[in-house]
Amino acid sequence: MSNVPLHHPAYDFREFGYHVMTCPIAVVAENLVQLANVQDQHALRWLDPLMDDGPTDRFLNDLNIAVQHVEFRTNVRLTHSATGKPKHFRLTQATFSGSHLELVALAVIRILIDEYTNRLHRCQLTDCGKYFVGDPRSRWCSTTCGSKYRVR
């Protein structure tokens, strides 16, 4: 991915569009969380209701409407192991054309498809409220927040 931070105005979201489909899901989730934590309205539009209510029918309907005009083309090829047996499919090219809202919606779809929502959390320290990716049992975004929570 680009070395430019996601919240930087020079960040190329078309590049992220390619990575939404090709990066490990942990990277996609981390990028989505970063956007939410810099108060990106599109990331918050999806993460807030997903964290509050889960993927309700209305949420999924809104998500589908958001990406209905997205063009995403891919080329896939089969790679082979050293023995010549088929190994796995590899995405070799992807072209995304769409808005920032549509791109963030695609990232949320990828998280839902890969069943990664149990790793997305909102810090339970009320003064913090940051989003983070962690173990399904995680409650705080940092040890500092966990300590503050326990002291209260």
C-alpha positions as CSV (number, residue, x, y, z in Angstrom):
1,M,0.0,0.0,0.0
2,S,1.0,3.6,-0.3
3,N,3.2,5.1,2.4
4,V,0.9,8.1,2.6
5,P,-1.4,7.9,5.6
6,L,-5.1,7.2,4.8
7,H,-6.2,10.5,6.3
8,H,-3.8,12.5,4.2
9,P,-5.4,14.4,1.3
10,A,-2.9,13.0,-1.1
11,Y,-3.9,9.4,-0.4
12,D,-5.1,7.7,-3.6
13,F,-8.3,5.8,-2.8
14,R,-8.2,4.0,-6.2
15,E,-5.0,2.3,-4.9
16,F,-6.9,1.2,-1.8
17,G,-9.6,-0.1,-4.1
18,Y,-7.2,-2.6,-5.5
19,H,-6.0,-3.5,-2.1
20,V,-9.5,-4.0,-0.7
21,M,-9.6,-7.2,-2.8
22,T,-6.0,-8.3,-2.7
23,C,-4.6,-7.5,0.8
24,P,-5.0,-9.8,3.8
25,I,-8.2,-9.0,5.6
26,A,-6.3,-7.7,8.6
27,V,-4.8,-4.9,6.5
28,V,-8.2,-4.0,5.1
29,A,-9.7,-3.9,8.6
30,E,-6.8,-1.8,10.0
31,N,-7.2,0.7,7.1
32,L,-11.0,1.0,7.8
33,V,-10.3,1.5,11.5
34,Q,-7.7,4.2,10.7
35,L,-10.3,6.1,8.6
36,A,-12.9,5.9,11.4
37,N,-10.5,7.1,14.0
38,V,-9.7,10.3,12.0
39,Q,-13.5,10.8,11.9
40,D,-13.9,9.9,8.2
41,Q,-17.7,10.3,7.7
42,H,-17.9,7.4,5.3
43,A,-16.1,4.9,7.5
44,L,-18.2,6.0,10.5
45,R,-21.4,5.7,8.4
46,W,-20.7,1.9,8.2
47,L,-18.8,1.1,11.4
48,D,-21.1,2.9,13.9
49,P,-24.2,0.9,13.0
50,L,-22.2,-2.3,12.4
51,M,-20.7,-2.1,15.9
52,D,-24.1,-1.0,17.5
53,D,-26.5,-3.4,15.9
54,G,-24.6,-5.8,13.7
55,P,-25.3,-6.4,10.0
56,T,-29.1,-5.9,10.1
57,D,-31.2,-6.3,7.0
58,R,-31.4,-2.5,6.7
59,F,-27.6,-2.2,7.0
60,L,-27.1,-4.8,4.3
61,N,-29.6,-3.1,2.0
62,D,-27.9,0.3,2.4
63,L,-24.6,-1.3,1.8
64,N,-25.8,-3.0,-1.4
65,I,-27.3,0.3,-2.6
66,A,-24.0,2.1,-1.9
67,V,-22.1,-0.2,-4.2
68,Q,-24.6,-0.9,-6.9
69,H,-22.8,1.3,-9.5
70,V,-19.2,0.3,-8.6
71,E,-17.2,-1.1,-11.5
72,F,-14.6,-3.6,-10.3
73,R,-12.8,-5.7,-12.9
74,T,-10.3,-8.4,-12.1
75,N,-8.1,-10.8,-13.9
76,V,-7.4,-14.1,-12.2
77,R,-4.8,-16.7,-13.0
78,L,-4.0,-20.1,-11.6
79,T,-0.6,-20.6,-10.1
80,H,1.1,-24.0,-9.8
81,S,3.2,-25.6,-7.1
82,A,6.7,-27.0,-7.7
83,T,5.1,-30.4,-8.5
84,G,3.0,-28.8,-11.2
85,K,-0.3,-29.2,-9.4
86,P,-2.7,-26.3,-9.2
87,K,-1.9,-24.3,-6.1
88,H,-4.4,-21.4,-5.9
89,F,-5.9,-18.5,-7.8
90,R,-4.1,-15.2,-7.8
91,L,-5.6,-11.8,-8.5
92,T,-3.3,-10.2,-11.1
93,Q,-5.1,-7.0,-11.9
94,A,-8.0,-5.0,-10.5
95,T,-9.5,-1.7,-11.6
96,F,-11.7,0.2,-9.3
97,S,-13.7,3.3,-10.3
98,G,-16.0,4.8,-7.8
99,S,-16.3,7.2,-4.9
100,H,-14.8,7.2,-1.5
101,L,-18.1,6.1,0.0
102,E,-18.3,3.2,-2.4
103,L,-14.7,2.2,-1.6
104,V,-15.3,2.2,2.1
105,A,-18.5,0.2,1.5
106,L,-16.5,-2.4,-0.4
107,A,-14.1,-2.7,2.5
108,V,-17.0,-3.3,4.8
109,I,-18.3,-6.0,2.4
110,R,-15.0,-7.7,2.4
111,I,-14.9,-7.7,6.2
112,L,-18.4,-9.2,6.3
113,I,-17.5,-11.9,3.6
114,D,-14.3,-12.9,5.4
115,E,-16.3,-13.0,8.7
116,Y,-13.9,-10.6,10.3
117,T,-16.4,-8.5,12.2
118,N,-15.6,-10.2,15.5
119,R,-12.2,-8.6,15.4
120,L,-13.5,-5.0,14.9
121,H,-14.1,-3.3,18.2
122,R,-14.9,0.1,19.7
123,C,-12.8,0.9,22.9
124,Q,-15.0,0.4,25.9
125,L,-13.5,3.4,27.7
126,T,-16.1,6.0,27.2
127,D,-13.6,8.9,27.1
128,C,-11.8,7.1,24.2
129,G,-14.2,5.3,21.9
130,K,-11.6,4.6,19.2
131,Y,-12.1,1.7,16.8
132,F,-9.5,-1.0,16.7
133,V,-8.8,-4.5,15.4
134,G,-8.0,-7.1,18.0
135,D,-8.7,-10.5,19.5
136,P,-12.5,-11.2,19.6
137,R,-12.3,-10.9,23.4
138,S,-10.6,-7.5,23.3
139,R,-12.3,-4.6,25.1
140,W,-9.8,-1.7,24.9
141,C,-7.7,-0.2,22.2
142,S,-4.6,0.0,24.4
143,T,-3.3,-1.1,27.8
144,T,-3.6,2.5,28.9
145,C,-7.3,2.5,28.2
146,G,-7.7,-0.9,29.9
147,S,-5.9,0.4,33.0
148,K,-8.0,3.6,33.1
149,Y,-11.2,1.5,32.8
150,R,-10.2,-0.7,35.7
151,V,-9.3,2.2,38.0
152,R,-12.7,3.8,37.6
